[in-house]
């Protein structure tokens, strides 16, 4: 597996099988859920994939061409969003911050 790339549960099972540790997709999903609950992994919604969690107040920028995901730091996002939600009587349970576009290397190839 290449660092910086998010992986789907099926990609994780394929790599595990290649390395001699067969894993069903259900097992991979169960492990991923536990890692998400511990704050160690985040699901990247736009790719239906998973990556190491960048930390509190973070999100991802995702290249739609090469699928790399980079962490961005947004230190005040959660308190601000909780305040906005509270003002309209909405209880926030989860928030995902993702931006998609093209990374610099992919942009260069298009020039």
C-alpha positions in Angstrom: 0.0 0.0 0.0 1.3 3.4 -0.9 1.4 6.1 1.8 -0.9 9.1 1.2 -3.5 7.1 -0.7 -6.8 6.2 0.8 -8.0 2.6 0.4 -11.4 0.9 0.1 -12.2 -2.1 2.3 -11.9 -4.3 -0.8 -8.5 -2.9 -1.6 -7.4 -3.6 2.0 -8.7 -7.2 1.7 -6.8 -7.7 -1.6 -3.5 -6.4 -0.2 -4.0 -8.5 3.0 -4.5 -11.7 0.8 -1.4 -10.9 -1.2 0.6 -10.6 2.0 -0.7 -14.0 3.2 -3.3 -12.7 5.7 -6.7 -13.4 4.0 -9.4 -11.1 5.3 -13.0 -10.9 4.3 -14.6 -7.6 3.4 -16.9 -7.9 6.5 -13.8 -8.4 8.7 -12.2 -5.4 7.1 -15.3 -3.2 7.7 -15.5 -4.3 11.3 -11.9 -3.4 11.9 -12.3 -0.1 10.1 -15.4 0.8 12.3 -13.3 0.1 15.4 -10.5 2.3 14.1 -12.9 5.0 13.3 -14.4 4.8 16.8 -10.9 5.2 18.2 -10.2 8.2 16.0 -7.3 6.4 14.2 -9.0 6.2 10.8 -11.3 8.5 8.8 -13.7 7.6 6.0 -13.2 9.8 2.9 -16.7 10.1 1.7 -16.0 11.2 -1.9 -13.8 8.2 -2.5 -15.7 5.6 -0.4 -12.2 4.9 1.1 -10.4 5.1 4.4 -7.2 6.9 5.5 -5.3 7.5 8.7 -7.0 10.2 10.7 -5.2 13.5 10.5 -6.4 14.7 13.9 -8.9 17.0 15.5 -9.8 20.1 13.4 -8.7 18.5 10.2 -10.1 17.5 6.8 -8.9 16.3 3.5 -8.3 17.7 0.0 -8.7 14.9 -2.5 -7.3 14.8 -6.0 -10.0 13.4 -8.2 -7.5 12.2 -10.8 -4.8 10.4 -8.8 -6.8 9.8 -5.6 -4.2 11.2 -3.3 -5.6 12.7 -0.1 -3.8 15.4 1.9 -4.7 16.7 5.3 -5.8 20.3 5.8 -6.0 21.9 9.3 -9.2 23.8 10.1 -8.8 24.6 13.8 -12.1 26.3 14.5 -14.4 24.3 12.3 -16.2 22.1 14.9 -17.0 24.8 17.5 -18.2 27.1 14.7 -20.4 24.4 13.1 -21.8 23.3 16.5 -22.8 27.0 17.1 -24.4 27.3 13.7 -26.3 24.1 14.2 -27.4 24.9 17.7 -28.7 28.3 16.5 -31.3 26.4 14.3 -32.0 23.7 16.8 -30.0 21.0 15.1 -27.8 18.5 17.1 -24.5 17.8 15.3 -23.3 14.2 15.6 -20.6 14.1 12.8 -18.9 16.4 10.4 -16.9 15.6 7.3 -14.7 18.2 5.7 -13.5 17.3 2.2 -12.5 19.3 -0.9 -12.0 17.7 -4.2 -10.0 19.0 -7.2 -6.7 18.4 -8.8 -3.3 18.2 -7.0 -0.3 20.2 -8.4 1.3 17.2 -10.2 -2.0 16.3 -11.9 -2.6 20.0 -12.8 0.9 20.1 -14.4 0.2 17.1 -16.6 -2.8 19.0 -18.1 -0.9 22.0 -19.2 
